[in-house]
Amino acid sequence: MYPRLVNLPILLEKKSHFLFGPRATGKTTLIEKTLPDAQVVDLLHAQTFSRLVRNPSVLEELITDTKKLVVIDEVQKLPSILDEVHRLIQKKKIRFLLTGSSARKLRHGGANLLAGRAREARLFPLVSAELGEIDLLRILSNGGLPDIYDSDLPDEDLAAYVDTYLREEIKAEAVTRNVSAFVEFLDALALSNGQELNFESFASDLQVSSGTVKNYLQIIEDTLVGFQLPGFTKTKKRKAISRAKYFLFDLGVRRHLARESTIQMGSKSFGDAFEHFIILEVYAWNWYGRHFLPLSYWRSTSQYEVDLIIGDTAAIEIKATKQVQDRHLKGLRALREEGIVKKFFVVSQDPDKRVTSDGIEIYPWRYFLEELWNKRVSMPGFFLKK
């Protein structure tokens, strides 16, 4: 088992939590290893589910020790149980960990989200801080799902994951009669990963309405299979584009859905996957560190672009090149003229950390990730030594 960055015992010391994460990210293993004394109520168990769906108050009868933590697994299967959880937190002071691979039915079905009595945590595929000495080509090709990263047959395992879990689960969540259209949408989204998404043209290609595409994208976000990176629109000197980019949650899953072969060094696919990889790391860092800073990208109508902006603190350009040159810095320099963002970075395969004459910091990707995860960060600054 890889050491995970989500410390459940610490999170649960004072407050109940939801723990959401896509299937096969390791939620069950993490609970077994770090919460061995917790009582688990598994809603995938047919008899347990049958009793609770008829009468959610049976939950209190199932709890054998009110001083112990209670884990309710796959809570999205029975949103009505949250009313009973709310009551038991309030009246009996029981602490709960409520896990699920989707928040859709909870957030859109009028479920009781415990009125602030439970916080939310996320579990993502493996990140560099959990992997240690990371194999870049392996992570770019296989992704970070624990059972697939080290697999001898990653393509077969990715196919099984997508077919057995991803398509079926999301199709069930989609609540749509046109299942084939949704599956086609998922494949098309993988091909458009990290690109600005024009709803109208994307919908036209799929022969569905733009409203359908927006609904599908919401499903992707609610089921934690993807997330959006909105356009940064605060610039005044250069008008910004507001369209969002969408990224799938795992590099291997995206590669499989896009029907791409194993990532090779120096290819276009390598450059795209490298950018995706760094963005996934920052996205997970933002959750695991509970920073909750807004993440965005910037592109002006005059075609200046910056790959990732963290709040108004840091702008990051991600380049797969082994030698960062002046032409790679044009977007950062254009954004700096706006006087909004404080610090500017390039993350690349350049072998040495260096600083340009005008203060742009160039980081080798391994050093960047070490700095990120070792918490040598002072908020609201970014990469400012304490």
C-alpha positions as CSV (number, residue, x, y, z in Angstrom):
1,M,0.0,0.0,0.0
2,Y,1.3,3.5,-0.9
3,P,1.3,6.0,2.0
4,R,-1.7,8.3,1.3
5,L,-1.8,12.0,2.1
6,V,-5.3,11.9,3.5
7,N,-5.0,11.5,7.2
8,L,-8.4,10.2,8.2
9,P,-7.8,9.9,12.0
10,I,-6.7,13.6,12.2
11,L,-9.6,14.8,10.0
12,L,-12.1,12.9,12.1
13,E,-10.8,13.9,15.5
14,K,-13.4,16.6,16.0
15,K,-15.8,16.5,13.0
16,S,-17.6,14.0,10.8
17,H,-16.6,14.0,7.2
18,F,-17.7,13.0,3.7
19,L,-14.9,11.3,1.8
20,F,-15.5,11.4,-2.0
21,G,-13.3,9.9,-4.6
22,P,-13.7,8.0,-7.9
23,R,-13.9,4.3,-7.8
24,A,-10.6,2.4,-7.3
25,T,-8.7,5.4,-5.8
26,G,-8.3,3.4,-2.6
27,K,-11.0,4.6,-0.2
28,T,-11.7,1.2,1.2
29,T,-8.1,0.3,1.6
30,L,-7.3,3.6,3.3
31,I,-10.2,3.0,5.8
32,E,-9.1,-0.5,6.5
33,K,-5.5,0.5,7.2
34,T,-6.1,3.7,9.1
35,L,-9.4,3.2,10.8
36,P,-9.3,-0.5,11.9
37,D,-11.7,0.0,14.8
38,A,-14.4,1.8,13.0
39,Q,-17.8,0.1,12.5
40,V,-18.6,-0.1,8.7
41,V,-22.1,0.0,7.4
42,D,-21.8,-1.1,3.8
43,L,-24.7,0.0,1.5
44,L,-23.5,-2.3,-1.2
45,H,-24.4,-5.2,1.1
46,A,-27.9,-6.2,-0.1
47,Q,-29.4,-7.1,3.2
48,T,-28.1,-4.0,5.0
49,F,-29.4,-1.8,2.1
50,S,-32.8,-3.5,2.1
51,R,-33.3,-2.9,5.8
52,L,-32.2,0.8,5.7
53,V,-34.1,1.7,2.5
54,R,-37.3,0.6,4.2
55,N,-36.5,2.4,7.4
56,P,-33.4,4.6,7.8
57,S,-33.9,4.7,11.6
58,V,-32.6,1.1,11.7
59,L,-29.2,2.7,11.4
60,E,-29.2,3.5,15.2
61,E,-29.9,-0.1,15.9
62,L,-27.0,-1.2,13.8
63,I,-24.5,1.0,15.6
64,T,-23.0,-1.2,18.4
65,D,-20.9,1.5,20.2
66,T,-21.8,5.2,20.0
67,K,-18.2,6.1,21.0
68,K,-16.7,4.5,17.9
69,L,-16.4,6.0,14.5
70,V,-19.1,4.8,12.1
71,V,-18.3,4.5,8.4
72,I,-21.1,4.5,5.9
73,D,-19.8,3.2,2.6
74,E,-21.3,4.3,-0.7
75,V,-23.6,6.8,0.9
76,Q,-24.9,8.1,-2.4
77,K,-26.8,4.8,-2.8
78,L,-29.2,6.0,-0.1
79,P,-29.3,9.8,0.3
80,S,-32.3,9.6,2.7
81,I,-30.1,8.0,5.4
82,L,-28.4,11.4,5.9
83,D,-31.4,12.7,7.8
84,E,-30.8,9.9,10.3
85,V,-27.0,10.6,10.3
86,H,-27.8,14.3,11.1
87,R,-30.0,13.3,14.0
88,L,-27.3,10.9,15.4
89,I,-24.6,13.5,15.1
90,Q,-26.7,16.0,16.9
91,K,-28.3,13.9,19.6
92,K,-25.8,11.1,20.2
93,K,-22.6,12.9,19.2
94,I,-21.6,10.0,16.9
95,R,-18.8,10.8,14.4
96,F,-19.3,9.5,10.9
97,L,-17.2,9.0,7.8
98,L,-19.5,9.0,4.8
99,T,-17.8,7.7,1.7
100,G,-18.9,7.7,-1.9
101,S,-17.8,7.8,-5.5
102,S,-20.3,10.4,-6.5
103,A,-21.9,13.4,-4.9
104,R,-24.5,13.9,-7.6
105,K,-27.5,12.3,-6.0
106,L,-26.7,14.1,-2.7
107,R,-26.3,17.5,-4.2
108,H,-29.0,17.5,-6.8
109,G,-31.6,15.2,-5.1
110,G,-32.4,17.5,-2.2
111,A,-30.4,15.4,0.3
112,N,-29.6,16.6,3.8
113,L,-25.9,17.6,3.6
114,L,-25.8,17.8,7.4
115,A,-25.9,21.6,7.6
116,G,-22.2,22.0,8.2
117,R,-21.9,19.2,10.7
118,A,-19.6,17.3,8.3
119,R,-16.8,18.6,6.2
120,E,-15.7,17.2,2.8
121,A,-12.5,15.5,1.9
122,R,-11.4,14.0,-1.4
123,L,-9.2,11.1,-2.4
124,F,-7.5,11.3,-5.8
125,P,-5.4,8.8,-7.8
126,L,-1.8,8.6,-6.5
127,V,0.3,11.8,-6.6
128,S,4.0,12.2,-6.7
129,A,4.4,12.7,-2.9
130,E,2.8,9.3,-2.4
131,L,4.8,7.5,-5.1
132,G,8.2,8.6,-4.0
133,E,10.7,8.2,-6.9
134,I,8.2,8.7,-9.7
135,D,8.5,7.1,-13.2
136,L,7.3,9.9,-15.4
137,L,6.5,7.9,-18.5
138,R,4.7,5.3,-16.3
139,I,2.5,7.9,-14.6
140,L,1.7,9.6,-17.9
141,S,0.7,6.4,-19.6
142,N,-0.8,4.3,-16.7
143,G,-2.2,7.1,-14.6
144,G,-2.4,7.0,-10.8
145,L,-5.1,4.5,-9.9
146,P,-3.2,2.3,-7.4
147,D,-4.0,-1.1,-9.0
148,I,-3.1,0.2,-12.5
149,Y,0.0,2.3,-11.9
150,D,2.1,-0.8,-11.2
151,S,0.2,-3.2,-13.5
152,D,2.1,-5.4,-15.9
153,L,-0.9,-5.2,-18.2
154,P,-2.1,-1.6,-17.8
155,D,-4.0,-1.4,-21.0
156,E,-6.1,-4.4,-20.1
157,D,-6.7,-3.1,-16.6
158,L,-7.6,0.3,-17.9
159,A,-10.1,-1.3,-20.3
160,A,-11.6,-3.3,-17.5
161,Y,-11.8,-0.2,-15.2
162,V,-13.5,1.9,-17.9
163,D,-16.0,-0.7,-19.0
164,T,-16.8,-2.2,-15.6
165,Y,-16.8,0.9,-13.4
166,L,-16.6,4.2,-15.2
167,R,-19.1,3.8,-18.0
168,E,-21.6,1.8,-16.0
169,E,-21.5,4.1,-13.0
170,I,-21.7,7.3,-14.9
171,K,-24.4,5.9,-17.2
172,A,-26.4,5.1,-14.1
173,E,-25.8,8.6,-12.8
174,A,-26.7,10.2,-16.1
175,V,-30.4,9.5,-15.9
176,T,-30.6,9.6,-19.6
177,R,-32.4,7.5,-22.1
178,N,-29.7,8.1,-24.7
179,V,-26.9,6.1,-23.1
180,S,-24.9,5.7,-26.3
181,A,-24.8,9.5,-26.7
182,F,-23.3,9.9,-23.2
183,V,-20.7,7.2,-23.9
184,E,-19.8,9.0,-27.1
185,F,-19.6,12.3,-25.2
186,L,-17.2,10.7,-22.6
187,D,-14.8,9.5,-25.4
188,A,-15.0,13.0,-27.1
189,L,-14.2,14.7,-23.9
190,A,-11.1,12.6,-23.5
191,L,-9.9,13.8,-27.0
192,S,-10.7,17.4,-25.9
193,N,-9.0,17.1,-22.6
194,G,-7.3,20.4,-21.6
195,Q,-8.7,22.3,-24.5
196,E,-11.1,25.2,-24.4
197,L,-14.6,23.8,-24.8
198,N,-17.1,25.6,-27.1
199,F,-20.4,24.1,-26.1
200,E,-22.1,24.8,-29.3
201,S,-19.5,23.3,-31.6
202,F,-18.9,20.3,-29.3
203,A,-22.6,19.6,-29.1
204,S,-22.9,19.9,-32.9
205,D,-20.1,17.3,-33.4
206,L,-22.0,14.9,-31.0
207,Q,-25.4,15.8,-32.6
208,V,-26.9,16.7,-29.2
209,S,-28.1,20.1,-27.8
210,S,-25.7,22.4,-26.0
211,G,-27.9,22.0,-23.0
212,T,-27.3,18.3,-23.1
213,V,-23.5,18.9,-23.2
214,K,-23.7,21.2,-20.2
215,N,-25.7,18.6,-18.3
216,Y,-23.2,15.9,-19.2
217,L,-20.3,18.1,-18.0
218,Q,-22.1,18.6,-14.7
219,I,-22.4,14.9,-14.3
220,I,-18.7,14.5,-15.0
221,E,-17.9,17.0,-12.2
222,D,-20.4,15.6,-9.8
223,T,-19.1,12.0,-10.3
224,L,-15.5,13.3,-9.8
225,V,-14.4,12.0,-13.2
226,G,-13.4,15.4,-14.3
227,F,-13.2,19.1,-13.4
228,Q,-13.2,22.4,-15.1
229,L,-10.4,25.0,-15.2
230,P,-12.2,28.3,-15.9
231,G,-10.8,31.2,-17.8
232,F,-9.1,33.9,-15.8
233,T,-10.9,37.1,-16.8
234,K,-9.5,39.8,-14.5
235,T,-7.1,41.2,-17.0
236,K,-7.8,44.7,-18.3
237,K,-5.0,45.5,-20.8
238,R,-5.7,42.4,-22.8
239,K,-9.2,41.0,-23.1
240,A,-9.5,37.4,-21.8
241,I,-11.4,34.4,-23.1
242,S,-13.8,33.0,-20.6
243,R,-14.4,29.5,-22.0
244,A,-13.4,26.7,-19.6
245,K,-11.1,23.8,-20.1
246,Y,-12.0,20.4,-18.8
247,F,-9.6,17.8,-17.5
248,L,-10.3,14.1,-16.7
249,F,-9.3,12.9,-13.2
250,D,-6.7,10.4,-14.3
251,L,-4.0,10.3,-17.0
252,G,-4.4,6.6,-17.8
253,V,-8.2,6.7,-18.0
254,R,-8.0,9.7,-20.4
255,R,-5.4,7.9,-22.6
256,H,-7.6,4.8,-22.8
257,L,-10.8,6.8,-23.6
258,A,-8.9,8.7,-26.3
259,R,-7.6,5.4,-27.7
260,E,-4.0,6.5,-27.5
261,S,-1.0,4.2,-27.4
262,T,1.6,4.3,-24.6
263,I,3.0,7.8,-24.1
264,Q,6.5,8.2,-25.7
265,M,9.0,10.9,-24.8
266,G,9.1,13.9,-27.1
267,S,5.7,13.2,-28.8
268,K,2.8,15.7,-28.9
269,S,0.9,13.3,-26.6
270,F,3.8,13.5,-24.1
271,G,3.5,17.3,-24.0
272,D,-0.2,17.2,-23.5
273,A,0.0,14.5,-20.8
274,F,2.9,16.4,-19.0
275,E,0.7,19.5,-18.7
276,H,-2.2,17.4,-17.5
277,F,0.0,15.7,-15.0
278,I,1.2,18.9,-13.4
279,I,-2.3,20.3,-13.3
280,L,-3.6,17.2,-11.6
281,E,-0.8,17.5,-9.0
282,V,-1.7,21.1,-8.2
283,Y,-5.4,20.2,-8.1
284,A,-4.9,17.4,-5.6
285,W,-2.5,19.6,-3.5
286,N,-5.2,22.3,-3.3
287,W,-7.6,19.8,-1.8
288,Y,-5.2,17.8,0.4
289,G,-3.7,21.0,1.8
290,R,-7.2,22.4,2.2
291,H,-6.1,25.6,0.6
292,F,-9.2,25.8,-1.6
293,L,-7.6,28.5,-3.9
294,P,-9.4,29.2,-7.2
295,L,-7.5,27.5,-10.1
296,S,-7.8,28.9,-13.6
297,Y,-5.9,29.4,-16.9
298,W,-5.5,32.6,-19.0
299,R,-5.7,33.2,-22.7
300,S,-6.1,36.6,-24.3
301,T,-7.9,37.3,-27.5
302,S,-4.5,38.2,-28.9
303,Q,-3.4,34.6,-28.1
304,Y,-1.2,35.1,-25.1
305,E,-1.7,32.1,-22.7
306,V,-0.7,30.9,-19.3
307,D,-1.5,27.3,-18.4
308,L,-2.4,27.6,-14.7
309,I,-3.1,30.4,-12.3
310,I,-3.5,29.8,-8.5
311,G,-5.7,32.5,-7.0
312,D,-3.9,35.8,-7.6
313,T,-0.7,34.3,-6.2
314,A,1.1,32.3,-8.9
315,A,1.0,31.9,-12.6
316,I,2.6,28.7,-14.0
317,E,3.5,27.9,-17.6
318,I,4.0,24.2,-18.1
319,K,6.4,23.1,-20.9
320,A,7.7,19.6,-21.7
321,T,10.8,21.2,-23.2
322,K,14.3,20.4,-21.8
323,Q,15.5,24.0,-22.4
324,V,13.2,26.9,-21.6
325,Q,13.7,29.8,-23.9
326,D,12.4,33.4,-24.1
327,R,9.6,32.4,-26.5
328,H,8.2,30.2,-23.7
329,L,7.8,33.2,-21.4
330,K,5.7,35.4,-23.6
331,G,2.4,34.5,-21.9
332,L,3.8,35.0,-18.4
333,R,5.3,38.4,-19.3
334,A,2.1,39.6,-20.9
335,L,0.1,38.5,-17.8
336,R,2.6,40.2,-15.5
337,E,1.9,43.5,-17.2
338,E,-1.6,43.4,-15.7
339,G,-0.1,43.7,-12.2
340,I,-2.6,41.2,-10.7
341,V,-0.6,38.0,-10.1
342,K,2.4,38.0,-7.7
343,K,4.8,35.3,-8.8
344,F,5.6,33.6,-12.1
345,F,6.9,30.1,-12.8
346,V,7.8,27.7,-15.6
347,V,7.7,24.0,-14.9
348,S,9.6,22.0,-17.4
349,Q,12.2,19.2,-18.0
350,D,14.9,21.9,-17.8
351,P,17.6,20.2,-15.6
352,D,18.4,23.2,-13.4
353,K,16.4,25.7,-11.3
354,R,17.1,29.2,-12.4
355,V,15.7,32.7,-12.4
356,T,15.5,34.9,-15.4
357,S,16.8,38.5,-15.3
358,D,13.2,39.7,-14.9
359,G,12.3,37.4,-12.0
360,I,10.5,34.4,-13.7
361,E,11.5,31.2,-11.8
362,I,12.2,28.1,-13.9
363,Y,11.7,24.9,-12.1
364,P,12.6,21.3,-13.1
365,W,9.4,19.4,-12.6
366,R,10.7,17.1,-9.9
367,Y,11.9,20.0,-7.9
368,F,8.7,21.9,-8.4
369,L,6.7,18.9,-7.0
370,E,9.0,18.4,-4.1
371,E,8.6,22.1,-3.2
372,L,4.8,21.8,-3.6
373,W,4.3,18.7,-1.5
374,N,7.0,19.5,1.2
375,K,4.9,22.5,2.1
376,R,7.7,25.0,1.7
377,V,4.9,27.4,1.0
378,S,3.7,30.4,2.9
379,M,0.1,31.5,2.1
380,P,-0.9,33.8,0.7
381,G,2.5,33.8,-1.0
382,F,3.5,30.9,-3.1
383,F,6.9,29.3,-2.9
384,L,8.0,31.9,-0.4
385,K,10.3,30.4,2.1
386,K,9.1,30.6,5.7
